């Protein structure tokens, strides 16, 4: 790493620490020539190939901005969006591929968004999957319904009378009138 002050060709690492989320490492470096110190930040590169063919670094902020529009007027806050973007990044990193196209990013968004808010999911999916008819919406809604019914019947099967071990469920105390 060249010294940014005197362009000396070498530098010495004097300290390095990993960021809280483990996604980057900051290193303090010192130039042996002019003795000035500077910081470098190291992250594993994860890039997105846009539809135009341009490659840009993956950014959680871009995910949040892309999803925020679909969440307008829905009970979704900034923390929910931050968690969603983190899940998307984890999914992408777990795929083991360092370069993804916009379609794969969209695919990684759909799952967590569906869990977050079904209406926002439908809005996002309609743009991303280019719904162009009522039938497209109908089939997306049908599959949401089927999944919801499956979840609910699974929850019933795991209820106190079911075969699965019952969890320690306590009744909520009635609110004071
Ligand atoms: Zn220097």
Backbone and ligand atoms as CSV (ligand in chain L), in Angstrom:
chain,resi,resn,atom,element,x,y,z
A,1,UNK,N,N,0.843,-1.202,0.000
A,1,UNK,CA,C,0.000,0.000,0.000
A,1,UNK,C,C,0.876,1.249,0.000
A,2,UNK,N,N,0.734,2.079,-1.042
A,2,UNK,CA,C,1.514,3.318,-1.132
A,2,UNK,C,C,1.108,4.299,-0.043
A,3,UNK,N,N,2.065,5.042,0.453
A,3,UNK,CA,C,1.756,6.119,1.400
A,3,UNK,C,C,1.030,7.232,0.629
A,4,UNK,N,N,-0.144,7.679,1.150
A,4,UNK,CA,C,-0.885,8.719,0.420
A,4,UNK,C,C,-0.227,10.098,0.524
A,5,UNK,N,N,0.740,10.235,1.423
A,5,UNK,CA,C,1.374,11.552,1.614
A,5,UNK,C,C,2.624,11.702,0.753
A,6,UNK,N,N,3.524,10.693,0.827
A,6,UNK,CA,C,4.788,10.833,0.097
A,6,UNK,C,C,4.944,9.804,-1.025
A,7,UNK,N,N,3.911,8.975,-1.205
A,7,UNK,CA,C,3.917,7.956,-2.263
A,7,UNK,C,C,4.985,6.881,-2.065
A,8,UNK,N,N,5.537,6.792,-0.859
A,8,UNK,CA,C,6.487,5.716,-0.588
A,8,UNK,C,C,5.789,4.385,-0.859
A,9,UNK,N,N,6.537,3.421,-1.381
A,9,UNK,CA,C,5.919,2.201,-1.893
A,9,UNK,C,C,5.508,1.200,-0.815
A,10,UNK,N,N,5.831,1.474,0.434
A,10,UNK,CA,C,5.540,0.488,1.467
A,10,UNK,C,C,4.946,1.162,2.701
A,11,UNK,N,N,4.222,0.392,3.509
A,11,UNK,CA,C,3.729,0.925,4.782
A,11,UNK,C,C,3.610,-0.229,5.766
A,12,UNK,N,N,3.585,0.136,7.025
A,12,UNK,CA,C,3.589,-0.867,8.081
A,12,UNK,C,C,2.255,-0.797,8.823
A,13,UNK,N,N,1.638,-1.978,9.082
A,13,UNK,CA,C,0.368,-1.999,9.823
A,13,UNK,C,C,0.674,-1.852,11.310
A,14,UNK,N,N,0.095,-0.819,11.949
A,14,UNK,CA,C,0.341,-0.633,13.378
A,14,UNK,C,C,-0.837,-1.096,14.236
A,15,UNK,N,N,-1.999,-1.218,13.635
A,15,UNK,CA,C,-3.162,-1.671,14.401
A,15,UNK,C,C,-4.210,-2.150,13.401
A,16,UNK,N,N,-4.941,-3.224,13.743
A,16,UNK,CA,C,-6.078,-3.580,12.897
A,16,UNK,C,C,-7.230,-4.043,13.759
A,17,UNK,N,N,-8.393,-3.596,13.388
A,17,UNK,CA,C,-9.563,-4.085,14.131
A,17,UNK,C,C,-10.740,-4.346,13.193
A,18,UNK,N,N,-11.483,-5.401,13.584
A,18,UNK,CA,C,-12.635,-5.827,12.791
A,18,UNK,C,C,-13.852,-5.014,13.200
A,19,UNK,N,N,-14.656,-4.614,12.246
A,19,UNK,CA,C,-15.879,-3.868,12.569
A,19,UNK,C,C,-16.843,-4.767,13.337
A,20,UNK,N,N,-17.802,-4.140,14.011
A,20,UNK,CA,C,-18.732,-4.890,14.862
A,20,UNK,C,C,-19.451,-5.997,14.106
A,21,UNK,N,N,-19.825,-5.716,12.867
A,21,UNK,CA,C,-20.578,-6.737,12.127
A,21,UNK,C,C,-19.655,-7.726,11.401
A,22,UNK,N,N,-18.365,-7.554,11.579
A,22,UNK,CA,C,-17.425,-8.516,10.998
A,22,UNK,C,C,-17.244,-8.382,9.494
A,23,UNK,N,N,-17.868,-7.370,8.902
A,23,UNK,CA,C,-17.824,-7.273,7.434
A,23,UNK,C,C,-16.620,-6.495,6.917
A,24,UNK,N,N,-15.887,-5.823,7.833
A,24,UNK,CA,C,-14.725,-5.068,7.354
A,24,UNK,C,C,-13.639,-5.014,8.421
A,25,UNK,N,N,-12.439,-4.714,7.983
A,25,UNK,CA,C,-11.297,-4.565,8.895
A,25,UNK,C,C,-10.668,-3.198,8.628
A,26,UNK,N,N,-10.476,-2.436,9.709
A,26,UNK,CA,C,-9.768,-1.155,9.590
A,26,UNK,C,C,-8.322,-1.365,10.002
A,27,UNK,N,N,-7.398,-0.896,9.213
A,27,UNK,CA,C,-5.995,-1.000,9.587
A,27,UNK,C,C,-5.378,0.384,9.666
A,28,UNK,N,N,-4.678,0.655,10.780
A,28,UNK,CA,C,-3.879,1.860,10.894
A,28,UNK,C,C,-2.516,1.510,10.324
A,29,UNK,N,N,-2.032,2.308,9.426
A,29,UNK,CA,C,-0.726,2.060,8.812
A,29,UNK,C,C,0.183,3.252,9.039
A,30,UNK,N,N,1.480,2.951,9.032
A,30,UNK,CA,C,2.458,4.023,9.182
A,30,UNK,C,C,3.482,3.922,8.063
A,31,UNK,N,N,3.799,5.057,7.506
A,31,UNK,CA,C,4.783,5.096,6.430
A,31,UNK,C,C,6.189,5.119,7.046
A,32,UNK,N,N,7.074,4.207,6.661
A,32,UNK,CA,C,8.424,4.181,7.236
A,32,UNK,C,C,9.282,5.334,6.714
A,33,UNK,N,N,8.808,5.981,5.667
A,33,UNK,CA,C,9.581,7.068,5.059
A,33,UNK,C,C,9.276,8.416,5.735
A,34,UNK,N,N,7.977,8.791,5.776
A,34,UNK,CA,C,7.627,10.099,6.348
A,34,UNK,C,C,7.001,9.967,7.733
A,35,UNK,N,N,6.791,8.716,8.174
A,35,UNK,CA,C,6.232,8.422,9.502
A,35,UNK,C,C,4.785,8.846,9.716
A,36,UNK,N,N,4.122,9.316,8.661
A,36,UNK,CA,C,2.725,9.689,8.840
A,36,UNK,C,C,1.865,8.433,8.861
A,37,UNK,N,N,0.711,8.595,9.503
A,37,UNK,CA,C,-0.193,7.456,9.649
A,37,UNK,C,C,-1.447,7.653,8.805
A,38,UNK,N,N,-2.011,6.562,8.326
A,38,UNK,CA,C,-3.279,6.620,7.594
A,38,UNK,C,C,-4.046,5.323,7.831
A,39,UNK,N,N,-5.310,5.328,7.467
A,39,UNK,CA,C,-6.189,4.183,7.733
A,39,UNK,C,C,-6.659,3.570,6.416
A,40,UNK,N,N,-6.694,2.257,6.378
A,40,UNK,CA,C,-7.323,1.594,5.231
A,40,UNK,C,C,-8.458,0.718,5.750
A,41,UNK,N,N,-9.467,0.569,4.932
A,41,UNK,CA,C,-10.592,-0.291,5.292
A,41,UNK,C,C,-10.674,-1.414,4.263
A,42,UNK,N,N,-10.696,-2.623,4.796
A,42,UNK,CA,C,-10.691,-3.783,3.909
A,42,UNK,C,C,-12.039,-4.498,4.000
A,43,UNK,N,N,-12.691,-4.726,2.863
A,43,UNK,CA,C,-13.931,-5.508,2.851
A,43,UNK,C,C,-13.828,-6.545,1.726
A,44,UNK,N,N,-14.530,-7.660,1.911
A,44,UNK,CA,C,-14.568,-8.636,0.829
A,44,UNK,C,C,-15.414,-8.041,-0.288
A,45,UNK,N,N,-14.922,-8.102,-1.488
A,45,UNK,CA,C,-15.665,-7.411,-2.537
A,45,UNK,C,C,-16.860,-8.238,-2.981
A,46,UNK,N,N,-17.957,-7.554,-3.133
A,46,UNK,CA,C,-19.215,-8.183,-3.528
A,46,UNK,C,C,-19.791,-7.219,-4.535
A,47,UNK,N,N,-19.859,-7.617,-5.777
A,47,UNK,CA,C,-20.328,-6.631,-6.736
A,47,UNK,C,C,-21.587,-7.053,-7.459
A,48,UNK,N,N,-22.279,-6.046,-7.905
A,48,UNK,CA,C,-23.560,-6.231,-8.576
A,48,UNK,C,C,-23.411,-5.769,-10.018
A,49,UNK,N,N,-23.812,-6.629,-10.927
A,49,UNK,CA,C,-23.807,-6.243,-12.341
A,49,UNK,C,C,-25.206,-5.753,-12.672
A,50,UNK,N,N,-25.295,-4.470,-12.987
A,50,UNK,CA,C,-26.613,-3.891,-13.274
A,50,UNK,C,C,-27.078,-4.282,-14.675
A,51,UNK,N,N,-28.360,-4.034,-14.918
A,51,UNK,CA,C,-28.922,-4.418,-16.226
A,51,UNK,C,C,-28.196,-3.729,-17.365
A,52,UNK,N,N,-27.672,-2.527,-17.083
A,52,UNK,CA,C,-26.940,-1.782,-18.112
A,52,UNK,C,C,-25.570,-2.394,-18.376
A,53,UNK,N,N,-25.150,-3.386,-17.535
A,53,UNK,CA,C,-23.838,-3.978,-17.714
A,53,UNK,C,C,-22.778,-3.365,-16.819
A,54,UNK,N,N,-23.141,-2.256,-16.146
A,54,UNK,CA,C,-22.196,-1.583,-15.248
A,54,UNK,C,C,-22.095,-2.369,-13.940
A,55,UNK,N,N,-20.857,-2.531,-13.444
A,55,UNK,CA,C,-20.649,-3.226,-12.179
A,55,UNK,C,C,-20.450,-2.201,-11.067
A,56,UNK,N,N,-21.125,-2.419,-9.945
A,56,UNK,CA,C,-20.920,-1.518,-8.814
A,56,UNK,C,C,-20.871,-2.336,-7.533
A,57,UNK,N,N,-20.235,-1.798,-6.467
A,57,UNK,CA,C,-20.157,-2.573,-5.231
A,57,UNK,C,C,-21.540,-2.760,-4.615
A,58,UNK,N,N,-21.766,-3.933,-4.024
A,58,UNK,CA,C,-23.019,-4.183,-3.319
A,58,UNK,C,C,-23.147,-3.179,-2.189
A,59,UNK,N,N,-24.353,-2.644,-1.997
A,59,UNK,CA,C,-24.555,-1.744,-0.872
A,59,UNK,C,C,-25.913,-2.001,-0.237
A,60,UNK,N,N,-25.890,-2.150,1.103
A,60,UNK,CA,C,-27.146,-2.367,1.830
A,60,UNK,C,C,-28.057,-1.170,1.669
A,61,UNK,N,N,-27.450,0.008,1.583
A,61,UNK,CA,C,-28.236,1.222,1.445
A,61,UNK,C,C,-29.079,1.185,0.169
A,62,UNK,N,N,-28.485,0.648,-0.899
A,62,UNK,CA,C,-29.229,0.567,-2.156
A,62,UNK,C,C,-30.409,-0.395,-2.031
A,63,UNK,N,N,-30.193,-1.479,-1.265
A,63,UNK,CA,C,-31.287,-2.435,-1.041
A,63,UNK,C,C,-32.423,-1.729,-0.307
A,64,UNK,N,N,-32.045,-1.010,0.760
A,64,UNK,CA,C,-33.056,-0.310,1.563
A,64,UNK,C,C,-33.814,0.693,0.690
A,65,UNK,N,N,-33.077,1.459,-0.117
A,65,UNK,CA,C,-33.739,2.446,-0.972
A,65,UNK,C,C,-34.662,1.782,-1.988
A,66,UNK,N,N,-34.253,0.627,-2.487
A,66,UNK,CA,C,-35.063,-0.076,-3.471
A,66,UNK,C,C,-36.353,-0.614,-2.883
A,67,UNK,N,N,-36.294,-1.011,-1.603
A,67,UNK,CA,C,-37.449,-1.646,-0.973
A,67,UNK,C,C,-38.357,-0.596,-0.308
A,68,UNK,N,N,-37.759,0.533,0.083
A,68,UNK,CA,C,-38.514,1.536,0.836
A,68,UNK,C,C,-39.762,1.997,0.083
A,69,UNK,N,N,-39.625,2.161,-1.224
A,69,UNK,CA,C,-40.740,2.632,-2.028
A,69,UNK,C,C,-41.925,1.665,-1.954
A,70,UNK,N,N,-41.606,0.371,-1.992
A,70,UNK,CA,C,-42.669,-0.640,-1.929
A,70,UNK,C,C,-43.327,-0.673,-0.551
A,71,UNK,N,N,-42.648,-0.100,0.458
A,71,UNK,CA,C,-43.152,-0.162,1.835
A,71,UNK,C,C,-43.898,1.104,2.247
A,72,UNK,N,N,-44.071,2.048,1.315
A,72,UNK,CA,C,-44.753,3.293,1.661
A,72,UNK,C,C,-46.144,3.041,2.215
A,73,UNK,N,N,-46.417,3.654,3.369
A,73,UNK,CA,C,-47.736,3.522,3.980
A,73,UNK,C,C,-47.951,2.200,4.690
A,74,UNK,N,N,-46.924,1.347,4.725
A,74,UNK,CA,C,-47.030,0.051,5.390
A,74,UNK,C,C,-46.361,0.125,6.765
A,75,UNK,N,N,-46.763,-0.757,7.676
A,75,UNK,CA,C,-46.159,-0.718,9.026
A,75,UNK,C,C,-44.741,-1.308,9.029
A,76,UNK,N,N,-43.837,-0.664,8.315
A,76,UNK,CA,C,-42.457,-1.131,8.201
A,76,UNK,C,C,-41.565,0.051,8.557
A,77,UNK,N,N,-40.669,-0.126,9.540
A,77,UNK,CA,C,-39.823,1.015,9.905
A,77,UNK,C,C,-38.393,0.835,9.396
A,78,UNK,N,N,-37.561,1.839,9.663
A,78,UNK,CA,C,-36.185,1.811,9.154
A,78,UNK,C,C,-35.393,0.623,9.701
A,79,UNK,N,N,-35.682,0.245,10.954
A,79,UNK,CA,C,-34.975,-0.911,11.521
A,79,UNK,C,C,-35.319,-2.181,10.751
A,80,UNK,N,N,-36.608,-2.316,10.402
A,80,UNK,CA,C,-37.036,-3.494,9.628
A,80,UNK,C,C,-36.280,-3.538,8.296
A,81,UNK,N,N,-36.156,-2.363,7.682
A,81,UNK,CA,C,-35.471,-2.297,6.384
A,81,UNK,C,C,-33.990,-2.641,6.539
A,82,UNK,N,N,-33.376,-2.174,7.637
A,82,UNK,CA,C,-31.957,-2.463,7.865
A,82,UNK,C,C,-31.749,-3.961,8.067
A,83,UNK,N,N,-32.667,-4.588,8.822
A,83,UNK,CA,C,-32.562,-6.035,9.055
A,83,UNK,C,C,-32.736,-6.782,7.733
A,84,UNK,N,N,-33.693,-6.337,6.931
A,84,UNK,CA,C,-33.929,-6.972,5.638
A,84,UNK,C,C,-32.667,-6.894,4.766
A,85,UNK,N,N,-32.062,-5.704,4.718
A,85,UNK,CA,C,-30.871,-5.539,3.881
A,85,UNK,C,C,-29.727,-6.424,4.379
A,86,UNK,N,N,-29.644,-6.565,5.704
A,86,UNK,CA,C,-28.607,-7.441,6.258
A,86,UNK,C,C,-28.853,-8.895,5.852
A,87,UNK,N,N,-30.131,-9.303,5.898
A,87,UNK,CA,C,-30.458,-10.684,5.496
A,87,UNK,C,C,-30.143,-10.911,4.025
A,88,UNK,N,N,-30.433,-9.899,3.215
A,88,UNK,CA,C,-30.134,-10.018,1.783
A,88,UNK,C,C,-28.627,-10.191,1.587
A,89,UNK,N,N,-27.844,-9.375,2.302
A,89,UNK,CA,C,-26.387,-9.487,2.159
A,89,UNK,C,C,-25.901,-10.861,2.611
A,90,UNK,N,N,-26.455,-11.365,3.729
A,90,UNK,CA,C,-26.050,-12.691,4.211
A,90,UNK,C,C,-26.370,-13.769,3.178
A,91,UNK,N,N,-27.565,-13.674,2.579
A,91,UNK,CA,C,-27.971,-14.648,1.561
A,91,UNK,C,C,-26.999,-14.627,0.383
A,92,UNK,N,N,-26.645,-13.406,-0.017
A,92,UNK,CA,C,-25.769,-13.251,-1.169
A,92,UNK,C,C,-24.369,-13.760,-0.867
A,93,UNK,N,N,-23.866,-13.419,0.338
A,93,UNK,CA,C,-22.529,-13.903,0.703
A,93,UNK,C,C,-22.519,-15.424,0.805
A,94,UNK,N,N,-23.629,-15.987,1.328
A,94,UNK,CA,C,-23.703,-17.446,1.487
A,94,UNK,C,C,-23.748,-18.147,0.137
A,95,UNK,N,N,-24.173,-17.429,-0.902
A,95,UNK,CA,C,-24.238,-18.053,-2.224
A,95,UNK,C,C,-22.836,-18.338,-2.756
A,96,UNK,N,N,-21.834,-17.719,-2.140
A,96,UNK,CA,C,-20.449,-18.005,-2.511
A,96,UNK,C,C,-20.012,-17.359,-3.805
A,97,UNK,N,N,-20.878,-16.530,-4.379
A,97,UNK,CA,C,-20.494,-15.895,-5.632
A,97,UNK,C,C,-20.204,-14.424,-5.361
A,98,UNK,N,N,-19.093,-13.924,-5.891
A,98,UNK,CA,C,-18.664,-12.562,-5.571
A,98,UNK,C,C,-19.273,-11.534,-6.510
A,99,UNK,N,N,-19.889,-12.018,-7.580
A,99,UNK,CA,C,-20.483,-11.092,-8.539
A,99,UNK,C,C,-21.893,-11.569,-8.869
A,100,UNK,N,N,-22.864,-10.703,-8.647
A,100,UNK,CA,C,-24.253,-11.095,-8.860
A,100,UNK,C,C,-24.933,-10.111,-9.778
A,101,UNK,N,N,-25.966,-10.573,-10.466
A,101,UNK,CA,C,-26.686,-9.603,-11.272
A,101,UNK,C,C,-27.913,-9.101,-10.509
A,102,UNK,N,N,-28.496,-8.038,-11.028
A,102,UNK,CA,C,-29.596,-7.380,-10.337
A,102,UNK,C,C,-30.765,-8.347,-10.108
A,103,UNK,N,N,-30.926,-9.303,-11.021
A,103,UNK,CA,C,-32.024,-10.267,-10.877
A,103,UNK,C,C,-31.836,-11.118,-9.625
A,104,UNK,N,N,-30.580,-11.570,-9.386
A,104,UNK,CA,C,-30.322,-12.401,-8.204
A,104,UNK,C,C,-30.507,-11.614,-6.906
A,105,UNK,N,N,-30.155,-10.326,-6.952
A,105,UNK,CA,C,-30.358,-9.476,-5.774
A,105,UNK,C,C,-31.864,-9.374,-5.496
A,106,UNK,N,N,-32.645,-9.148,-6.543
A,106,UNK,CA,C,-34.093,-9.057,-6.387
A,106,UNK,C,C,-34.673,-10.334,-5.799
A,107,UNK,N,N,-34.158,-11.454,-6.259
A,107,UNK,CA,C,-34.615,-12.748,-5.766
A,107,UNK,C,C,-34.322,-12.887,-4.273
A,108,UNK,N,N,-33.141,-12.408,-3.849
A,108,UNK,CA,C,-32.752,-12.499,-2.442
A,108,UNK,C,C,-33.596,-11.569,-1.571
A,109,UNK,N,N,-34.199,-10.539,-2.192
A,109,UNK,CA,C,-35.035,-9.594,-1.451
A,109,UNK,C,C,-36.434,-10.174,-1.215
A,110,UNK,N,N,-36.943,-10.927,-2.201
A,110,UNK,CA,C,-38.345,-11.372,-2.148
A,110,UNK,C,C,-38.700,-12.156,-0.880
A,111,UNK,N,N,-37.840,-13.105,-0.495
A,111,UNK,CA,C,-38.148,-13.964,0.663
A,111,UNK,C,C,-38.331,-13.167,1.949
A,112,UNK,N,N,-37.285,-12.409,2.360
A,112,UNK,CA,C,-37.428,-11.633,3.595
A,112,UNK,C,C,-38.524,-10.568,3.517
A,113,UNK,N,N,-38.760,-10.012,2.328
A,113,UNK,CA,C,-39.797,-8.979,2.205
A,113,UNK,C,C,-41.184,-9.591,2.384
A,114,UNK,N,N,-41.357,-10.818,1.896
A,114,UNK,CA,C,-42.648,-11.493,2.051
A,114,UNK,C,C,-42.956,-11.731,3.529
A,115,UNK,N,N,-41.883,-12.070,4.294
A,115,UNK,CA,C,-42.093,-12.269,5.733
A,115,UNK,C,C,-42.387,-10.951,6.437
A,116,UNK,N,N,-41.813,-9.876,5.913
A,116,UNK,CA,C,-41.965,-8.568,6.561
A,116,UNK,C,C,-43.353,-7.995,6.333
A,117,UNK,N,N,-43.796,-7.953,5.074
A,117,UNK,CA,C,-45.079,-7.339,4.770
A,117,UNK,C,C,-45.570,-7.837,3.411
A,118,UNK,N,N,-46.733,-8.480,3.415
A,118,UNK,CA,C,-47.214,-9.118,2.185
A,118,UNK,C,C,-47.593,-8.105,1.107
A,119,UNK,N,N,-48.127,-6.957,1.530
A,119,UNK,CA,C,-48.519,-5.948,0.530
A,119,UNK,C,C,-47.269,-5.353,-0.124
A,120,UNK,N,N,-46.258,-5.031,0.710
A,120,UNK,CA,C,-45.012,-4.487,0.155
A,120,UNK,C,C,-44.374,-5.518,-0.772
A,121,UNK,N,N,-44.454,-6.774,-0.370
A,121,UNK,CA,C,-43.912,-7.844,-1.210
A,121,UNK,C,C,-44.583,-7.870,-2.579
A,122,UNK,N,N,-45.922,-7.777,-2.575
A,122,UNK,CA,C,-46.649,-7.803,-3.858
A,122,UNK,C,C,-46.270,-6.615,-4.736
A,123,UNK,N,N,-46.132,-5.442,-4.093
A,123,UNK,CA,C,-45.728,-4.258,-4.866
A,123,UNK,C,C,-44.349,-4.476,-5.482
A,124,UNK,N,N,-43.416,-4.937,-4.647
A,124,UNK,CA,C,-42.039,-5.120,-5.123
A,124,UNK,C,C,-42.002,-6.192,-6.214
A,125,UNK,N,N,-42.695,-7.313,-5.967
A,125,UNK,CA,C,-42.680,-8.423,-6.926
A,125,UNK,C,C,-43.308,-8.016,-8.248
A,126,UNK,N,N,-44.317,-7.146,-8.177
A,126,UNK,CA,C,-45.006,-6.778,-9.421
A,126,UNK,C,C,-44.078,-5.982,-10.339
A,127,UNK,N,N,-43.178,-5.202,-9.724
A,127,UNK,CA,C,-42.216,-4.444,-10.532
A,127,UNK,C,C,-41.074,-5.354,-10.961
A,128,UNK,N,N,-40.520,-6.066,-9.961
A,128,UNK,CA,C,-39.340,-6.872,-10.211
A,128,UNK,C,C,-39.620,-8.023,-11.186
A,129,UNK,N,N,-40.792,-8.656,-11.034
A,129,UNK,CA,C,-41.106,-9.776,-11.918
A,129,UNK,C,C,-41.961,-9.323,-13.102
A,130,UNK,N,N,-42.100,-7.995,-13.232
A,130,UNK,CA,C,-42.802,-7.398,-14.369
A,130,UNK,C,C,-44.188,-7.999,-14.589
A,131,UNK,N,N,-45.002,-7.971,-13.501
A,131,UNK,CA,C,-46.394,-8.417,-13.644
A,131,UNK,C,C,-47.041,-7.553,-14.715
A,132,UNK,N,N,-47.729,-8.160,-15.660
A,132,UNK,CA,C,-48.395,-7.313,-16.646
A,132,UNK,C,C,-49.865,-7.645,-16.812
A,133,UNK,N,N,-50.410,-8.429,-15.875
A,133,UNK,CA,C,-51.841,-8.707,-15.969
A,133,UNK,C,C,-52.401,-8.979,-14.575
A,134,UNK,N,N,-53.724,-8.930,-14.475
A,134,UNK,CA,C,-54.372,-9.271,-13.215
A,134,UNK,C,C,-54.048,-10.693,-12.808
A,135,UNK,N,N,-53.909,-11.579,-13.808
A,135,UNK,CA,C,-53.624,-12.985,-13.511
A,135,UNK,C,C,-52.303,-13.140,-12.754
A,136,UNK,N,N,-51.318,-12.290,-13.117
A,136,UNK,CA,C,-50.040,-12.366,-12.409
A,136,UNK,C,C,-50.224,-12.051,-10.925
A,137,UNK,N,N,-51.037,-10.985,-10.652
A,137,UNK,CA,C,-51.301,-10.645,-9.258
A,137,UNK,C,C,-52.066,-11.770,-8.579
A,138,UNK,N,N,-53.059,-12.308,-9.299
A,138,UNK,CA,C,-53.887,-13.378,-8.719
A,138,UNK,C,C,-53.034,-14.569,-8.311
A,139,UNK,N,N,-52.101,-14.969,-9.198
A,139,UNK,CA,C,-51.354,-16.170,-8.846
A,139,UNK,C,C,-50.384,-15.884,-7.701
A,140,UNK,N,N,-49.843,-14.659,-7.645
A,140,UNK,CA,C,-48.961,-14.315,-6.522
A,140,UNK,C,C,-49.749,-14.305,-5.214
A,141,UNK,N,N,-50.977,-13.768,-5.272
A,141,UNK,CA,C,-51.805,-13.707,-4.060
A,141,UNK,C,C,-52.229,-15.117,-3.655
A,142,UNK,N,N,-52.567,-15.942,-4.642
A,142,UNK,CA,C,-52.942,-17.320,-4.325
A,142,UNK,C,C,-51.802,-18.034,-3.616
A,143,UNK,N,N,-50.569,-17.848,-4.101
A,143,UNK,CA,C,-49.489,-18.581,-3.448
A,143,UNK,C,C,-49.215,-18.022,-2.048
A,144,UNK,N,N,-49.437,-16.702,-1.847
A,144,UNK,CA,C,-49.327,-16.155,-0.484
A,144,UNK,C,C,-50.376,-16.786,0.428
A,145,UNK,N,N,-51.617,-16.933,-0.092
A,145,UNK,CA,C,-52.705,-17.523,0.698
A,145,UNK,C,C,-52.397,-18.961,1.069
A,146,UNK,N,N,-51.927,-19.718,0.066
A,146,UNK,CA,C,-51.633,-21.136,0.310
A,146,UNK,C,C,-50.563,-21.244,1.398
A,147,UNK,N,N,-49.518,-20.399,1.269
A,147,UNK,CA,C,-48.452,-20.454,2.278
A,147,UNK,C,C,-48.960,-20.070,3.655
A,148,UNK,N,N,-49.838,-19.067,3.691
A,148,UNK,CA,C,-50.355,-18.642,4.982
A,148,UNK,C,C,-51.186,-19.761,5.619
A,149,UNK,N,N,-52.037,-20.408,4.774
A,149,UNK,CA,C,-52.850,-21.503,5.310
A,149,UNK,C,C,-51.987,-22.654,5.800
A,150,UNK,N,N,-50.906,-22.933,5.045
A,150,UNK,CA,C,-50.002,-24.005,5.478
A,150,UNK,C,C,-49.353,-23.653,6.811
A,151,UNK,N,N,-48.952,-22.372,6.939
A,151,UNK,CA,C,-48.325,-21.935,8.204
A,151,UNK,C,C,-49.310,-22.070,9.343
A,152,UNK,N,N,-50.565,-21.656,9.076
A,152,UNK,CA,C,-51.552,-21.689,10.149
A,152,UNK,C,C,-51.901,-23.122,10.535
A,153,UNK,N,N,-52.021,-24.007,9.537
A,153,UNK,CA,C,-52.375,-25.377,9.896
A,153,UNK,C,C,-51.194,-26.067,10.576
A,154,UNK,N,N,-49.965,-25.690,10.198
A,154,UNK,CA,C,-48.793,-26.233,10.887
A,154,UNK,C,C,-48.782,-25.760,12.338
A,155,UNK,N,N,-49.176,-24.490,12.542
A,155,UNK,CA,C,-49.200,-23.943,13.899
A,155,UNK,C,C,-50.254,-24.670,14.739
A,156,UNK,N,N,-51.400,-24.984,14.087
A,156,UNK,CA,C,-52.442,-25.719,14.819
A,156,UNK,C,C,-51.952,-27.114,15.191
A,157,UNK,N,N,-51.245,-27.762,14.241
A,157,UNK,CA,C,-50.764,-29.126,14.493
A,157,UNK,C,C,-49.772,-29.139,15.647
A,158,UNK,N,N,-49.054,-28.024,15.814
A,158,UNK,CA,C,-48.076,-27.970,16.893
A,158,UNK,C,C,-48.675,-27.419,18.181
A,159,UNK,N,N,-49.975,-27.214,18.176
A,159,UNK,CA,C,-50.646,-26.674,19.351
A,159,UNK,C,C,-50.596,-27.672,20.506
A,160,UNK,N,N,-51.168,-27.314,21.659
A,160,UNK,CA,C,-51.087,-28.152,22.864
A,160,UNK,C,C,-51.643,-29.559,22.658
A,161,UNK,N,N,-52.598,-29.716,21.723
A,161,UNK,CA,C,-53.190,-31.039,21.515
A,161,UNK,C,C,-52.443,-31.849,20.465
A,162,UNK,N,N,-51.484,-31.197,19.782
A,162,UNK,CA,C,-50.789,-31.879,18.703
A,162,UNK,C,C,-49.708,-32.804,19.225
A,163,UNK,N,N,-49.033,-33.476,18.287
A,163,UNK,CA,C,-48.013,-34.444,18.662
A,163,UNK,C,C,-46.701,-33.749,19.037
A,164,UNK,N,N,-46.479,-32.582,18.451
A,164,UNK,CA,C,-45.222,-31.890,18.720
A,164,UNK,C,C,-45.193,-31.416,20.172
A,165,UNK,N,N,-44.006,-31.384,20.769
A,165,UNK,CA,C,-43.929,-30.936,22.159
A,165,UNK,C,C,-44.423,-29.500,22.288
A,166,UNK,N,N,-45.327,-29.295,23.221
A,166,UNK,CA,C,-45.900,-27.966,23.390
A,166,UNK,C,C,-44.881,-27.049,24.040
A,167,UNK,N,N,-44.823,-25.841,23.551
A,167,UNK,CA,C,-43.937,-24.877,24.185
A,167,UNK,C,C,-44.634,-24.311,25.414
A,168,UNK,N,N,-43.854,-23.679,26.233
A,168,UNK,CA,C,-44.401,-23.088,27.448
A,168,UNK,C,C,-45.124,-21.801,27.090
A,169,UNK,N,N,-46.387,-21.951,26.706
A,169,UNK,CA,C,-47.164,-20.780,26.282
A,169,UNK,C,C,-48.032,-20.322,27.439
A,170,UNK,N,N,-47.875,-19.081,27.776
A,170,UNK,CA,C,-48.721,-18.534,28.851
A,170,UNK,C,C,-49.737,-17.603,28.231
A,171,UNK,N,N,-50.916,-17.608,28.839
A,171,UNK,CA,C,-51.945,-16.680,28.399
A,171,UNK,C,C,-51.496,-15.266,28.750
A,172,UNK,N,N,-51.731,-14.335,27.825
A,172,UNK,CA,C,-51.478,-12.923,28.152
A,172,UNK,C,C,-52.471,-12.506,29.226
A,173,UNK,N,N,-52.029,-11.818,30.235
A,173,UNK,CA,C,-53.004,-11.328,31.237
A,173,UNK,C,C,-53.955,-10.335,30.575
A,174,UNK,N,N,-55.228,-10.410,30.971
A,174,UNK,CA,C,-56.202,-9.497,30.395
A,174,UNK,C,C,-55.855,-8.067,30.758
A,175,UNK,N,N,-55.936,-7.152,29.796
A,175,UNK,CA,C,-55.612,-5.759,30.125
A,175,UNK,C,C,-56.613,-5.187,31.123
A,176,UNK,N,N,-56.121,-4.379,32.032
A,176,UNK,CA,C,-57.011,-3.773,33.009
A,176,UNK,C,C,-57.934,-2.780,32.331
A,177,UNK,N,N,-59.202,-2.847,32.671
A,177,UNK,CA,C,-60.171,-1.975,32.026
A,177,UNK,C,C,-60.048,-0.561,32.566
L,1,ZN,ZN,ZN,5.036,8.575,3.532
